[in-house]
Amino acid sequence: MANTEDSGTAGASFEVADAVGGGSAISLAGNWITTEVVHVDDQMRGLSSRVSGPVDMDLTNIGELDTAGAWLI
């Protein structure tokens, strides 16, 4: 994968990369709860302008998830 971007936060975090075969791959990690997602909210909202084609999302490294985190995802 190329063009990897990391949100750089300690709580909720994500990484965007080019997916094999086209499109984008987004890997999420950490606790996606109200007190943590505030740190990645602006970056997540800007994803639509940076991704193209099909998007694969990897949620396997999410610890906790509440409704604020689910809504943002």
Secondary structure, 3 states (H helix, E strand, C coil): CCCCEECCCCCCEEEEEECCCCCEEEEEEEEECHHHHCCCHHHHHCHHHCCCCCEEEEEEEEEEECHHHHHHC
